[in-house]
């Protein structure tokens, strides 16, 4: 940084992403509270521990290979030519956007004073990874082994959501170029894929003991602590402000990118380098949250659990296009997503005997899928990316947003990269006898097993020291 204006821009961007990381941490706190409130007392310690241990597991694997996947596979590989080169102004030797930022040089041995962006941008994406793993965590409470959850958390947090982000949440992604895919605030990229992955796991894992009667009728195993559920979801709402902000580039010169040579036009953009503002997405965030809460209260007849969850579902459903929607559109889309997701949840539960303990598949998966499809109709013809404005590669422009492209994108997110991998990995773990806890442990409670293991270890240590 050799001039004051450049230094201020860089340090502002660094602090901007750092703040989003702090806010998004609250999402994880919220998931912990939410899951503990929804689970029974005998499983509380295990529920908290698996949410705690996903932090180091996903963080380390994201550092080792997850971040590399995002930058290595936007073209599929090979489905569409890449625009990533020096002329994009995004890929430089010192850029946070470079796939080689972590190369094995002396930079790893100490703080690199020339780098102000890589760490905070990496961390913002890491918190998205935690969110994906936490979504799966809630659906499978009270019956999953710690080992199996660790494997599943790494798979969704550091591999599969990262692939879909490379394909559809990257300015160079092939889904933008060929399908016209648009998902500004991750209806599909994080939520639909995590919901689909959770559904795939649940298909193998099976329901909790006592969830279904002998005749197959579902029983309601409601939240044991509605206060913690409320606190947890309000913390998630709060953390989502950071989530939305982290999906933006805070200050970017669009002049050269839009063919205005010699002219600078500085603004915030979404992750596709399309102009947007924090002011605009603030309107849409609050209106989609409100639409979700109103629809949830109505459709669930005032049930607190579904009302709070529906606020989140409303945001998720509108997130795909919340950079371009009118606030009234955001509210209505949030309401539509909640009603459909709620109905789908109970239909799938009765028809296929799927026990989604916290409605995670509905709130994240179904709402995300529906949001992508709706976006294709409402924003039909709008640019999928800032790079849609001209011929950026091989003389061809990006496809614009369209219903078919969004539907195909939703299938890729929910089914191809979500449900199928979740089902296959769960099947492998089940075949190894590592997926589900034993029946007696489930009845006694996972915390009982933890305490018994601790007592055995204590007795072993005591015997050894005599």
C-alpha positions as CSV (number, residue, x, y, z in Angstrom):
1,X,0.0,0.0,0.0
2,X,1.8,3.1,-1.3
3,X,-1.0,5.7,-1.1
4,X,-3.4,6.8,1.6
5,X,-6.6,6.2,-0.4
6,X,-5.5,2.7,-1.4
7,X,-4.6,1.9,2.2
8,X,-8.0,3.1,3.5
9,X,-9.8,1.0,0.9
10,X,-7.8,-2.1,1.7
11,X,-8.1,-1.7,5.5
12,X,-11.8,-1.0,5.2
13,X,-12.3,-4.2,3.2
14,X,-10.2,-6.2,5.7
15,X,-12.3,-4.9,8.6
16,X,-15.5,-5.3,6.7
17,X,-15.0,-9.1,6.3
18,X,-13.6,-9.4,9.8
19,X,-16.9,-8.0,11.2
20,X,-19.0,-10.4,9.0
21,X,-17.0,-13.3,10.5
22,X,-17.8,-12.1,14.1
23,X,-21.5,-11.8,13.3
24,X,-21.7,-15.2,11.5
25,X,-20.1,-16.8,14.6
26,X,-23.5,-16.0,16.2
27,X,-25.2,-18.3,13.7
28,X,-23.2,-21.2,15.1
29,X,-24.1,-20.2,18.7
30,X,-27.7,-20.0,17.6
31,X,-27.6,-23.5,16.1
32,X,-26.2,-24.9,19.4
33,X,-29.0,-23.3,21.4
34,X,-31.6,-24.2,18.9
35,X,-30.6,-27.9,18.8
36,X,-30.3,-28.2,22.6
37,X,-33.8,-26.6,22.9
38,X,-35.2,-29.1,20.4
39,X,-33.5,-32.2,21.9
40,X,-34.3,-34.1,25.0
41,X,-32.3,-33.6,28.2
42,X,-30.5,-36.9,28.0
43,X,-28.9,-35.9,24.7
44,X,-27.9,-32.3,25.5
45,X,-24.2,-32.8,26.1
46,X,-23.7,-34.8,23.0
47,X,-25.7,-32.3,20.9
48,X,-23.4,-29.5,22.1
49,X,-20.2,-31.5,21.7
50,X,-20.9,-32.5,18.0
51,X,-21.6,-28.8,17.2
52,X,-18.4,-27.9,19.0
53,X,-16.2,-30.4,17.3
54,X,-17.4,-29.5,13.8
55,X,-15.5,-26.2,14.3
56,X,-11.9,-27.7,14.3
57,X,-12.8,-30.5,11.9
58,X,-14.2,-28.2,9.2
59,X,-11.7,-25.4,9.8
60,X,-8.6,-27.6,9.4
61,X,-10.0,-29.5,6.3
62,X,-11.2,-26.2,4.8
63,X,-7.7,-24.8,5.2
64,X,-6.1,-27.9,3.8
65,X,-8.3,-28.4,0.7
66,X,-11.7,-26.8,0.9
67,X,-10.6,-23.3,-0.1
68,X,-8.5,-24.8,-2.9
69,X,-11.6,-26.6,-4.3
70,X,-13.5,-23.3,-4.6
71,X,-10.8,-21.7,-6.7
72,X,-9.8,-24.8,-8.7
73,X,-13.1,-26.0,-10.1
74,X,-15.4,-23.1,-11.2
75,X,-15.3,-24.4,-14.8
76,X,-16.6,-27.8,-13.9
77,X,-13.8,-28.5,-14.9
78,X,-13.8,-27.8,-18.6
79,X,-17.5,-27.1,-19.1
80,X,-16.9,-23.5,-19.9
81,X,-13.8,-21.5,-20.7
82,X,-12.4,-19.5,-17.8
83,X,-12.1,-15.7,-17.6
84,X,-9.7,-15.8,-14.6
85,X,-6.6,-13.9,-15.7
86,X,-4.8,-10.7,-15.0
87,X,-7.4,-8.6,-17.0
88,X,-10.2,-9.5,-14.5
89,X,-8.4,-7.4,-11.8
90,X,-9.4,-10.1,-9.4
91,X,-6.5,-12.6,-9.9
92,X,-3.1,-11.3,-9.0
93,X,-0.2,-12.6,-7.2
94,X,-1.1,-10.8,-4.0
95,X,-4.9,-11.1,-4.4
96,X,-7.2,-12.6,-1.8
97,X,-8.9,-14.3,-4.7
98,X,-5.9,-16.3,-5.8
99,X,-6.0,-20.0,-5.5
100,X,-2.3,-20.1,-4.6
101,X,-2.5,-17.7,-1.6
102,X,-1.5,-20.4,0.8
103,X,1.4,-21.7,-1.2
104,X,4.2,-23.3,0.8
105,X,6.5,-20.3,1.1
106,X,7.9,-18.3,4.0
107,X,4.6,-16.4,4.2
108,X,3.3,-19.4,6.2
109,X,5.9,-19.0,8.9
110,X,4.8,-15.6,10.1
111,X,2.3,-12.8,9.5
112,X,2.4,-11.6,5.9
113,X,2.2,-7.8,6.3
114,X,1.5,-7.4,2.6
115,X,-1.7,-9.5,2.8
116,X,-4.8,-7.8,4.3
117,X,-7.6,-9.7,2.6
118,X,-6.8,-13.5,2.3
119,X,-7.4,-14.4,5.9
120,X,-10.6,-12.6,6.5
121,X,-12.1,-13.6,3.1
122,X,-11.1,-17.2,3.8
123,X,-12.7,-17.0,7.2
124,X,-15.9,-15.6,5.8
125,X,-16.2,-18.6,3.5
126,X,-15.2,-20.9,6.4
127,X,-18.2,-19.7,8.4
128,X,-20.4,-20.6,5.5
129,X,-18.9,-24.1,5.7
130,X,-19.7,-24.3,9.4
131,X,-23.3,-23.2,8.6
132,X,-23.7,-26.0,6.0
133,X,-22.5,-28.6,8.6
134,X,-24.7,-27.2,11.3
135,X,-27.8,-27.5,9.1
136,X,-27.2,-31.2,8.8
137,X,-26.5,-31.5,12.5
138,X,-29.9,-30.3,13.5
139,X,-31.8,-32.8,11.3
140,X,-30.0,-35.9,12.8
141,X,-29.9,-35.2,16.5
142,X,-30.4,-37.9,19.1
143,X,-29.3,-40.9,17.1
144,X,-26.1,-40.2,15.1
145,X,-22.6,-41.4,16.3
146,X,-20.0,-38.7,16.9
147,X,-17.7,-40.4,14.4
148,X,-20.3,-40.5,11.6
149,X,-21.2,-36.8,12.2
150,X,-17.5,-35.8,12.0
151,X,-17.2,-37.5,8.6
152,X,-20.5,-36.0,7.4
153,X,-19.5,-32.5,8.6
154,X,-16.2,-32.6,6.7
155,X,-17.9,-33.9,3.5
156,X,-20.6,-31.2,3.4
157,X,-18.5,-28.4,5.0
158,X,-15.2,-28.8,3.1
159,X,-16.1,-30.7,-0.1
160,X,-19.6,-30.7,-1.5
161,X,-20.9,-27.2,-0.7
162,X,-17.5,-25.9,-1.8
163,X,-17.9,-27.6,-5.2
164,X,-21.4,-26.0,-5.6
165,X,-20.0,-22.7,-4.6
166,X,-17.3,-23.0,-7.3
167,X,-19.9,-23.8,-9.9
168,X,-22.6,-21.4,-9.0
169,X,-21.3,-18.8,-6.5
170,X,-18.2,-17.7,-8.3
171,X,-17.8,-15.0,-10.9
172,X,-16.2,-17.6,-13.2
173,X,-18.6,-20.4,-12.4
174,X,-19.9,-22.5,-15.3
175,X,-23.5,-22.5,-14.0
176,X,-23.6,-18.7,-14.4
177,X,-22.2,-18.8,-17.9
178,X,-24.3,-21.7,-19.3
179,X,-27.4,-21.8,-17.2
180,X,-27.8,-18.2,-16.1
181,X,-27.8,-19.4,-12.5
182,X,-28.2,-16.6,-9.9
183,X,-28.1,-17.2,-6.2
184,X,-26.8,-14.0,-4.6
185,X,-27.3,-14.9,-0.9
186,X,-27.1,-18.7,-1.1
187,X,-30.7,-20.1,-1.3
188,X,-29.1,-23.1,-3.0
189,X,-25.4,-22.8,-2.6
190,X,-25.5,-23.4,1.2
191,X,-29.1,-24.1,2.2
192,X,-30.6,-26.3,-0.6
193,X,-27.4,-28.4,-0.7
194,X,-27.2,-28.8,3.1
195,X,-31.0,-29.6,3.3
196,X,-30.6,-32.2,0.5
197,X,-27.6,-33.7,2.1
198,X,-29.4,-34.0,5.4
199,X,-32.4,-35.7,3.7
200,X,-30.0,-38.2,2.1
201,X,-28.5,-39.0,5.5
202,X,-32.0,-39.3,7.1
203,X,-33.1,-41.8,4.5
204,X,-30.4,-44.2,5.8
205,X,-30.3,-43.2,9.4
206,X,-34.0,-43.8,10.1
207,X,-36.3,-42.2,12.7
208,X,-35.8,-41.8,16.4
209,X,-37.2,-44.5,18.6
210,X,-40.9,-43.7,19.3
211,X,-41.3,-41.2,16.5
212,X,-43.7,-43.4,14.6
213,X,-46.5,-45.5,16.1
214,X,-46.9,-49.2,15.3
215,X,-49.4,-48.1,12.6
216,X,-46.9,-45.7,11.1
217,X,-48.5,-42.5,12.4
218,X,-45.9,-39.8,13.3
219,X,-45.8,-38.6,16.9
220,X,-44.8,-35.1,17.8
221,X,-41.5,-34.9,19.7
222,X,-41.7,-31.2,20.4
223,X,-38.9,-29.0,21.6
224,X,-38.1,-29.5,25.3
225,X,-37.0,-25.9,25.9
226,X,-38.9,-23.3,23.8
227,X,-36.8,-20.5,25.5
228,X,-33.6,-21.9,24.0
229,X,-35.2,-22.5,20.6
230,X,-36.3,-18.8,20.6
231,X,-32.9,-17.5,21.7
232,X,-31.2,-19.8,19.2
233,X,-33.2,-18.6,16.2
234,X,-32.9,-15.0,17.2
235,X,-29.1,-15.4,17.3
236,X,-29.3,-17.0,13.8
237,X,-31.3,-14.0,12.6
238,X,-28.7,-11.7,14.0
239,X,-25.8,-13.7,12.5
240,X,-27.6,-13.6,9.1
241,X,-26.8,-9.9,8.9
242,X,-23.1,-10.9,8.7
243,X,-24.0,-13.7,6.3
244,X,-25.6,-11.3,3.9
245,X,-22.8,-8.7,4.2
246,X,-20.2,-11.4,3.6
247,X,-21.8,-12.3,0.3
248,X,-20.9,-8.9,-1.0
249,X,-17.7,-7.3,-2.1
250,X,-17.8,-4.0,-0.1
251,X,-16.0,-1.7,-2.6
252,X,-15.2,-2.5,-6.2
253,X,-14.3,-0.4,-9.3
254,X,-16.8,-1.4,-12.0
255,X,-15.5,1.1,-14.5
256,X,-13.1,-1.2,-16.3
257,X,-15.3,-4.2,-16.0
258,X,-18.2,-2.4,-17.7
259,X,-16.0,-1.2,-20.5
260,X,-15.6,2.4,-19.2
261,X,-11.9,2.7,-19.8
262,X,-10.3,5.5,-17.8
263,X,-13.4,5.9,-15.7
264,X,-13.8,4.7,-12.1
265,X,-17.2,3.7,-10.7
266,X,-16.8,2.5,-7.1
267,X,-19.7,0.6,-5.5
268,X,-20.6,-2.5,-3.5
269,X,-21.3,-5.6,-5.5
270,X,-22.6,-9.1,-4.9
271,X,-20.3,-12.1,-5.2
272,X,-20.9,-12.1,-8.9
273,X,-19.6,-8.5,-9.2
274,X,-23.1,-7.1,-9.9
275,X,-23.8,-3.7,-8.3
276,X,-25.9,-3.8,-5.2
277,X,-26.1,-1.9,-1.9
278,X,-26.3,-2.8,1.8
279,X,-29.3,-0.4,2.0
280,X,-31.2,-2.4,-0.6
281,X,-30.6,-5.8,0.9
282,X,-31.5,-4.4,4.3
283,X,-35.0,-3.7,3.0
284,X,-35.3,-7.2,1.5
285,X,-33.8,-9.1,4.4
286,X,-36.3,-7.6,6.9
287,X,-39.3,-8.0,4.5
288,X,-38.5,-11.6,3.7
289,X,-38.0,-12.3,7.5
290,X,-41.3,-10.6,8.2
291,X,-43.1,-12.5,5.4
292,X,-41.8,-15.8,6.7
293,X,-42.8,-15.1,10.3
294,X,-46.3,-14.0,9.3
295,X,-46.8,-17.0,7.0
296,X,-45.4,-19.4,9.6
297,X,-47.7,-18.1,12.3
298,X,-50.6,-18.5,10.0
299,X,-49.9,-21.9,8.5
300,X,-48.7,-23.5,11.8
301,X,-51.7,-21.9,13.7
302,X,-49.4,-20.1,16.1
303,X,-47.0,-22.9,16.9
304,X,-43.9,-21.2,18.3
305,X,-41.4,-23.7,16.9
306,X,-42.6,-23.3,13.3
307,X,-43.2,-19.6,13.6
308,X,-39.6,-18.9,14.5
309,X,-38.3,-21.4,12.0
310,X,-40.4,-19.9,9.3
311,X,-38.8,-16.5,9.7
312,X,-35.5,-18.2,8.7
313,X,-37.2,-20.1,5.9
314,X,-38.6,-16.8,4.5
315,X,-35.1,-15.3,4.4
316,X,-33.7,-18.4,2.8
317,X,-36.4,-18.6,0.1
318,X,-35.9,-15.0,-1.0
319,X,-32.1,-15.0,-0.7
320,X,-31.4,-16.1,-4.3
321,X,-32.7,-12.8,-5.7
322,X,-32.6,-10.5,-2.7
323,X,-30.0,-8.3,-4.4
324,X,-32.5,-7.5,-7.2
325,X,-36.0,-7.9,-5.7
326,X,-38.4,-5.2,-4.7
327,X,-39.1,-5.4,-0.9
328,X,-42.7,-6.4,-1.5
329,X,-41.5,-9.2,-3.8
330,X,-39.1,-10.4,-1.1
331,X,-41.9,-10.5,1.5
332,X,-44.3,-12.4,-0.8
333,X,-41.6,-14.9,-1.9
334,X,-40.7,-15.5,1.7
335,X,-44.4,-16.3,2.5
336,X,-44.8,-18.6,-0.5
337,X,-41.6,-20.5,0.4
338,X,-42.8,-21.0,4.0
339,X,-46.2,-22.4,3.1
340,X,-44.8,-24.9,0.6
341,X,-42.0,-26.0,2.8
342,X,-44.3,-26.5,5.8
343,X,-46.7,-28.6,3.7
344,X,-43.8,-30.6,2.1
345,X,-42.3,-31.4,5.5
346,X,-45.4,-33.1,6.9
347,X,-46.1,-34.9,3.6
348,X,-42.6,-36.3,3.4
349,X,-42.8,-37.3,7.1
350,X,-46.0,-39.2,6.6
351,X,-45.3,-40.7,3.2
352,X,-41.7,-41.7,3.6
353,X,-41.3,-41.9,7.4
354,X,-38.5,-39.3,7.5
355,X,-37.7,-38.0,10.9
356,X,-36.3,-34.5,10.5
357,X,-35.9,-33.5,14.1
358,X,-35.8,-29.7,13.7
359,X,-37.3,-29.3,10.3
360,X,-33.9,-28.5,8.8
361,X,-34.7,-30.1,5.4
362,X,-37.8,-28.0,5.1
363,X,-36.4,-24.7,6.4
364,X,-33.2,-24.9,4.5
365,X,-33.6,-27.5,1.7
366,X,-37.1,-27.1,0.5
367,X,-37.2,-23.3,1.0
368,X,-33.8,-22.9,-0.8
369,X,-35.0,-25.1,-3.7
370,X,-38.3,-23.2,-4.0
371,X,-36.4,-19.8,-3.8
372,X,-34.2,-20.7,-6.7
373,X,-37.1,-21.7,-8.9
374,X,-39.1,-18.6,-8.0
375,X,-36.1,-16.4,-8.8
376,X,-35.9,-17.8,-12.3
377,X,-39.4,-16.5,-13.0
378,X,-39.3,-13.2,-11.2
379,X,-35.9,-12.2,-12.5
380,X,-36.2,-13.8,-15.9
381,X,-33.9,-11.9,-18.3
382,X,-31.9,-10.1,-15.7
383,X,-28.1,-10.5,-15.8
384,X,-26.8,-13.5,-13.8
385,X,-23.6,-11.7,-13.2
386,X,-21.8,-8.4,-13.6
387,X,-19.9,-10.1,-16.4
388,X,-23.1,-10.6,-18.4
389,X,-22.8,-7.1,-19.8
390,X,-20.3,-8.0,-22.5
391,X,-18.3,-10.7,-24.2
392,X,-15.9,-11.9,-21.6
393,X,-14.7,-15.3,-22.9
394,X,-14.5,-16.8,-26.3
395,X,-16.7,-13.9,-27.7
396,X,-19.7,-15.3,-25.8
397,X,-21.8,-13.5,-23.1
398,X,-23.1,-15.1,-19.9
399,X,-26.6,-16.5,-20.0
400,X,-29.2,-14.3,-18.3
401,X,-31.4,-15.5,-15.4
402,X,-34.1,-17.8,-16.6
403,X,-36.6,-20.4,-15.2
404,X,-35.0,-23.5,-16.7
405,X,-31.5,-22.5,-15.6
406,X,-32.7,-21.9,-12.1
407,X,-34.6,-25.1,-11.9
408,X,-31.6,-27.1,-13.2
409,X,-29.4,-25.3,-10.7
410,X,-31.8,-26.2,-7.9
411,X,-31.6,-29.8,-8.9
412,X,-27.8,-29.7,-9.0
413,X,-27.7,-28.1,-5.5
414,X,-30.4,-30.2,-3.8
415,X,-30.0,-33.6,-5.5
416,X,-26.7,-34.0,-7.3
417,X,-24.4,-32.4,-4.8
418,X,-26.7,-32.7,-1.7
419,X,-29.0,-35.7,-1.5
420,X,-27.0,-38.2,-3.5
421,X,-23.6,-37.7,-1.7
422,X,-25.4,-37.6,1.7
423,X,-27.2,-40.9,1.0
424,X,-24.0,-42.6,-0.4
425,X,-21.8,-41.6,2.5
426,X,-24.5,-42.6,5.1
427,X,-24.9,-45.9,3.3
428,X,-21.1,-46.6,3.6
429,X,-21.1,-45.6,7.3
430,X,-24.1,-47.8,7.9
431,X,-22.4,-50.7,6.2
432,X,-19.4,-50.2,8.5
433,X,-21.7,-50.1,11.6
434,X,-20.6,-46.6,12.4
435,X,-23.7,-44.5,11.5
436,X,-26.2,-45.0,14.3
437,X,-25.9,-45.4,18.0
438,X,-27.1,-48.7,19.6
439,X,-30.7,-48.9,20.6
440,X,-29.9,-49.2,24.3
441,X,-27.7,-46.1,24.2
442,X,-30.4,-44.1,22.4
443,X,-33.0,-45.1,25.0
444,X,-30.6,-44.3,27.9
445,X,-29.4,-41.1,26.2
446,X,-26.1,-40.2,24.5
447,X,-25.0,-38.2,27.5
448,X,-25.3,-41.4,29.6
449,X,-22.8,-43.1,27.3
450,X,-20.5,-40.1,27.6
451,X,-20.6,-40.2,31.4
452,X,-20.1,-44.0,31.5
453,X,-17.0,-43.7,29.2
454,X,-15.6,-41.0,31.4
455,X,-16.2,-43.1,34.5
456,X,-14.4,-46.1,32.9
457,X,-11.5,-43.9,32.0
458,X,-11.4,-42.5,35.5
459,X,-11.4,-46.0,37.0
460,X,-8.6,-47.1,34.6
461,X,-6.4,-44.2,35.6
462,X,-7.1,-44.9,39.3
463,X,-6.2,-48.5,38.9
464,X,-3.0,-47.7,37.1
465,X,-1.8,-45.3,39.8
466,X,-2.3,-47.7,42.7
